[in-house]
Amino acid sequence: MTVLGRVKEKWGFDCYRDLLGITVFGGLPVNDDESGSVMIWANDRVHPMVRDLTRAGAIRREDHHGLEFGHLRADIIGQQLDLEEKLRRNGEAWIYSHRVGEWQAFLFGADAENIAPAARVLGGVDPSLASAGASGLRVDLPAGAICYLEVKGPLASLIEPGPASEIARRAQRLTAWLAAHDGILEARANIALATSKEAEDVAAIVEGLRRLVALRKEAAGRPPAFVRRLLGELRCRAVGCQVELRVSAPIRTVQRELLAVSERSQGRQPRKTVVR
């Protein structure tokens, strides 16, 4: 049984049904510190799990910056779920929770200092950028949007040296979103560049890389069949000073492939599964 399956069995919390969404944010690492944070939005079915983990000592309450945080221990969570040894993890994290309408928001980070600024905004102690009218937060998302990403350039420091880093060095902004609608999972990305000539050059590089990967015959370094099919469906074009990328696949196919990856990671032979 998977970790998510154990969570559902023990506490009745279904991560596929009871999570509204996941928000990931943060800046570049400073001195190799982990500066990113994750926010999870859940419904009321999460409370029995939090209560039991607190009683077991997996979450220890502490005050920081005028707010109550939870000190989270992964090893105790593994014990509570009676996980196999290979699935257990050691490590600690910090968590801050706050009620937002009908949902409970959980903010996770490597330490309390990292998530304190966001926690103070979430808890209403400090004003948010949204309340200050920051236009950069107004995003028109498509129906069925699952996640949205926006990164301002230059982006070269985020990518290892190579053809992709050349594109990142010229990129002024990257926006991307993932949406599910009418049984299709669709991903789109826009890369903003300084000139239309740069946009045309970048589009040509992306198209060349796509065809190069599709032609690779040797097993070493060859992507899985599903990835090759996605590359075949990838559409890339230059529009003004932007490069637009778009790819889509049936949701059932994506679910089946993700299930196969999960089973392989646990050392099991993927089953032929029909996702309904």
JOFENJO-V214422 format. One record per backbone hydrogen bond with DSSP energy under -0.5 kcal/mol. CO is the residue of the C=O (numbers start at 1). NH is the residue of the N-H. E is the energy in kcal/mol with one decimal. If there is no record, write none. Layout:
co:nh:e
CO:NH:E
CO:NH:E
This chain:
co:nh:e
2:6:-2.0
3:7:-2.2
4:8:-2.1
5:9:-2.3
6:10:-2.6
7:11:-2.4
7:13:-0.9
8:12:-1.7
12:14:-0.7
13:15:-0.7
14:17:-0.8
14:18:-3.8
18:43:-1.9
21:41:-2.6
23:39:-3.5
25:37:-3.2
29:31:-0.5
30:33:-1.9
33:35:-0.9
36:110:-0.6
37:25:-2.3
38:108:-3.9
39:23:-3.3
40:42:-0.5
40:106:-2.7
41:20:-2.7
41:21:-1.0
42:104:-3.1
43:46:-1.7
44:47:-1.5
46:50:-2.0
47:51:-2.7
48:52:-2.3
49:53:-2.3
50:54:-2.0
51:55:-2.1
52:56:-1.9
53:58:-2.2
53:59:-1.2
54:57:-1.0
58:73:-2.3
59:61:-0.5
60:71:-3.0
62:69:-3.6
64:67:-2.4
67:64:-3.0
67:69:-0.6
69:62:-2.7
70:72:-0.7
70:95:-2.5
71:60:-2.1
72:74:-0.5
72:93:-1.9
73:77:-1.3
74:78:-2.2
75:79:-1.6
76:80:-2.4
77:81:-1.8
78:83:-2.2
79:82:-1.0
84:87:-1.4
84:88:-0.8
85:88:-1.0
91:74:-2.4
93:72:-3.2
94:109:-1.9
95:70:-3.3
96:107:-3.5
98:105:-2.8
100:103:-2.1
103:100:-3.2
103:105:-0.5
104:42:-2.5
105:98:-2.1
106:40:-2.8
106:108:-0.6
107:96:-2.1
108:38:-2.2
109:94:-2.8
111:115:-1.3
112:116:-1.4
113:117:-0.6
115:119:-2.8
116:120:-2.5
117:121:-1.5
118:122:-2.9
119:123:-2.7
120:125:-2.1
120:126:-1.9
121:124:-1.3
128:132:-1.1
129:134:-2.2
130:133:-1.4
133:135:-0.6
134:137:-1.7
135:138:-1.8
137:139:-0.9
139:141:-1.0
142:145:-1.4
144:180:-2.4
147:178:-2.1
149:176:-2.6
151:174:-3.0
155:158:-2.0
156:159:-1.4
162:166:-1.4
163:167:-1.5
164:168:-2.4
165:169:-2.2
166:170:-1.0
167:170:-0.6
167:171:-1.3
168:155:-1.8
168:156:-0.5
172:153:-2.7
173:192:-2.8
174:151:-2.9
175:190:-2.9
176:149:-3.2
177:188:-2.3
178:146:-3.7
178:147:-1.4
179:186:-3.3
181:184:-2.0
183:251:-2.3
184:181:-2.5
184:186:-0.6
185:249:-2.0
186:179:-2.7
187:247:-2.2
188:177:-2.1
189:245:-2.9
190:175:-2.3
190:192:-0.6
191:243:-2.1
192:172:-3.4
192:173:-1.1
195:199:-1.7
196:200:-2.3
197:201:-2.2
198:202:-2.7
199:203:-2.4
200:204:-1.9
201:205:-2.1
202:206:-2.7
203:207:-2.3
204:208:-2.2
205:209:-2.6
206:210:-2.4
207:211:-2.1
208:212:-2.3
209:213:-2.4
210:214:-1.9
211:215:-1.5
212:216:-0.6
213:216:-0.9
219:222:-1.8
224:228:-2.3
225:229:-2.2
226:230:-2.0
227:231:-2.4
228:232:-1.7
229:233:-1.2
230:234:-1.1
235:246:-2.1
237:244:-3.0
239:242:-1.8
241:193:-3.0
242:239:-3.1
242:244:-0.5
243:191:-2.3
244:237:-2.0
245:189:-2.2
246:235:-2.8
247:187:-2.9
249:185:-3.1
250:254:-2.0
251:255:-2.7
252:256:-2.2
253:257:-2.3
254:258:-2.6
255:259:-2.2
256:260:-1.9
257:261:-2.2
258:262:-2.3
259:263:-2.1
260:264:-2.2
261:265:-2.2
262:266:-0.9
263:268:-2.9
264:267:-1.9
271:273:-1.2
273:275:-0.7
274:276:-0.6
